[in-house]
Amino acid sequence: MKKLSFILFLLILLIAGCKEQKPVEMPDDLPEFVKKSDFDKINWEQKAQEFGRGMLGNENKSGVIGASMPSVKGQKWMWHLWGVGPTELTVVGYERDTKTVHKVLTQGWSTQTSGPNNGADTHAPSSVSFPNAGEWAILLYTDGKLFDILVYDIKE
């Protein structure tokens, strides 16, 4: 009887382990330099932290003013980047539960940054909107290369 129970247990584990994972859903108009493998780099445990001047992000890499109470309602966010000069900034939102990729900048996938501000090497104002609440990773690309990843809990 123990042997049969053990075999059933192993069979259940095998079936559960073979369950197909839902693939990342990428929109057709997503910039071509965004790769599915970029989403494997998300560390959901590394949430954006608050640092100088009310910024939320990864200190000395990227931070956002306006993200301290992120919500699905449209908001104004000021992006700050360290280690790069003025650049094209592409912002890609990825919702953890649905595994879907979204445009969160209201004006499109990308915006142009300008000179230094608030101690950062470059910055850009924007309006953002999220389709729903949840855990989100924001992938930041500068000139077509993955620059940083910010993880936020977006509220209603």
C-alpha positions in Angstrom: 0.0 0.0 0.0 2.8 2.4 0.9 4.5 1.6 -2.5 1.3 2.4 -4.4 0.8 5.7 -2.5 4.4 6.6 -3.2 3.9 5.9 -6.9 0.7 7.9 -7.0 2.5 10.8 -5.3 5.3 10.7 -7.8 2.8 10.6 -10.7 1.0 13.7 -9.3 4.3 15.5 -9.0 5.3 14.6 -12.6 1.9 15.8 -13.9 2.1 19.0 -11.9 5.7 19.6 -13.0 4.9 19.2 -16.7 2.1 21.7 -16.6 2.7 24.2 -19.4 3.7 27.7 -18.3 1.8 30.6 -19.8 4.2 32.4 -22.2 4.8 36.1 -22.1 2.2 37.9 -24.3 4.0 40.6 -26.3 2.1 43.1 -28.4 2.8 43.4 -32.1 3.9 47.0 -31.9 6.5 46.4 -29.2 9.9 47.7 -30.2 11.9 44.8 -31.8 14.9 45.2 -29.4 12.7 44.0 -26.5 13.3 40.3 -26.0 11.3 37.6 -24.2 14.5 36.7 -22.3 14.6 40.2 -20.8 11.5 39.2 -18.7 13.5 36.3 -17.2 15.8 38.9 -15.6 13.0 40.3 -13.4 13.7 39.9 -9.7 10.2 40.2 -8.1 11.8 40.4 -4.6 13.8 43.5 -5.5 11.1 46.1 -5.2 11.8 49.8 -6.0 13.1 51.6 -2.9 12.5 55.2 -1.9 15.6 57.4 -2.0 16.5 61.1 -2.3 13.8 63.6 -3.2 11.0 61.2 -3.0 12.2 59.0 -5.8 11.3 55.3 -6.0 13.7 53.1 -7.9 17.2 51.6 -7.8 19.5 54.2 -6.3 22.3 55.5 -8.6 20.7 53.7 -11.5 17.1 54.8 -12.1 14.4 56.5 -10.1 10.9 58.0 -10.5 9.3 61.0 -8.8 5.6 60.5 -8.7 5.7 56.7 -8.2 5.4 56.8 -4.4 1.7 56.0 -4.6 1.4 54.2 -8.0 -2.2 53.6 -9.1 -4.1 52.7 -12.3 -5.3 56.3 -12.5 -3.2 58.4 -14.9 -0.2 60.0 -13.2 2.7 62.2 -14.0 6.1 60.5 -13.4 9.5 62.1 -13.8 12.1 59.5 -14.8 15.7 59.9 -13.6 18.7 57.9 -14.9 22.3 57.8 -13.8 25.3 56.7 -15.9 23.8 57.8 -19.3 23.4 61.1 -21.0 20.4 62.3 -22.9 18.9 59.3 -24.6 15.8 57.7 -26.0 14.1 56.0 -23.0 11.8 53.1 -23.8 9.4 52.0 -20.9 7.9 48.6 -21.0 5.4 47.4 -18.4 5.0 43.8 -17.5 2.2 42.5 -15.3 3.3 39.5 -13.2 -0.1 37.7 -12.8 -1.2 37.9 -16.4 2.3 37.7 -18.0 1.3 40.5 -20.4 3.3 43.4 -21.7 1.8 46.9 -21.8 2.6 50.3 -23.0 2.5 52.4 -19.8 3.6 55.8 -21.2 0.5 57.5 -22.5 2.4 59.0 -25.5 3.9 55.7 -26.8 6.7 53.2 -25.9 9.5 55.8 -25.8 10.3 59.3 -24.8 13.4 61.5 -25.1 15.4 62.4 -21.9 17.2 65.6 -21.5 20.0 67.0 -19.2 20.7 66.5 -15.6 18.1 67.0 -12.9 17.8 66.2 -9.1 21.3 64.7 -9.1 20.6 62.3 -12.1 22.5 62.5 -15.3 19.4 62.7 -17.4 15.6 62.9 -16.9 12.3 62.9 -18.6 8.7 63.9 -17.6 5.9 61.7 -18.7 2.3 60.6 -18.1 1.7 57.0 -17.2 -1.3 54.8 -17.0 -1.7 51.1 -16.0 -4.6 49.0 -17.2 -5.0 47.3 -13.8 -3.7 46.9 -10.3 -1.1 44.3 -9.5 2.6 43.6 -9.3 4.4 45.3 -12.2 8.0 45.2 -13.5 9.0 48.3 -15.5 11.8 47.5 -18.0 13.8 50.6 -19.0 15.7 50.6 -22.2 18.2 53.3 -23.3 19.0 53.5 -26.9 17.6 50.0 -27.5 19.5 48.2 -24.6 18.0 47.0 -21.3 19.1 49.5 -18.7 17.3 48.7 -15.5 14.2 47.0 -14.1 11.9 48.6 -11.5 9.3 46.5 -9.6 6.2 48.3 -8.2 2.9 47.3 -6.6 0.3 49.3 -8.5 -2.8 50.0 -6.5 -6.4 50.8 -7.6 
